[in-house]
């Protein structure tokens, strides 16, 4: 889907996730996006919106965990003048702001039961009343919601309405932690390098090979948000156009320099990239499509490196890859 591919969202490298978004985006059904904190659930929500017929309409996001219940209700539905102390004029809420577009409710699991009931009515009927008002407001809004909680547990405790849960979860997308998506790392690094170079007025567009190796081995407990912070710090501290170990946080280096993370024991249960033995390389005989694709990719990369005498910048340009992506694939296929 063109919308998914052109919305500059590198987290969407995961093929299964892209296919799910392609199927979900054209509908108006609500979507529940799940996954640990920091994996980029709002990025996925924006991708759904961008690939949908509502792409040219408002995308309104609200972090439900950041607001007290009374404030959250007013933020969602708006309020009339005099509804409470300090309400000196009518205020339009997020639903009305998102009319004809998409409303993204982040941390939806933190919403209390009373507001859940009002949200259920909007999902079912497309209408609500502002706080302190009697006039029914009708809206056309697609709701996307996200949570890092297991809502089935909240339902069992009575903290989350089961009917509201199933209305939210007409469709669902699970975003895996970054450690399970190592191929996304170079794409994200390139994305954040461009982002922070532009924001900070810097030109930092390369990463040392050993830094790429470190990024591939690190378990990223803070997921995409942690990687983003690491790249922002590195761009701020970089003295040239290249990121080196000197710009990385000490805690990241300390984690990777411990014996357990560089030896045979891997407490994070993530793949540690190293030069594979010859027998682990993709076979030349009949095999799965994925294996054959990887074999072809390895041969193309090896050919480009040989052609340009291991000038990685020229090889990456020839292959149509970012330099960091090429560096990662060199490690992946044991070409060094």
PyMOL commands that set and color helices and strands:
alter all, ss='L'
color gray80, all
select helices_A, chain A and resi 2-6+10-13+15-25+41-50+64-66+69-77+94-97+108-110+113-125+151-157+162-168+178-180+182-200+209-217+223-237+245-247+250-257+259-262+278-280+289-307+312-319+323-332
alter helices_A, ss='H'
color red, helices_A
select strands_A, chain A and resi 31-34+59-63+102-106+127-129+136-138+142-147+171-174+206-207+242-243
alter strands_A, ss='S'
color yellow, strands_A
deselect
rebuild
show_as cartoon
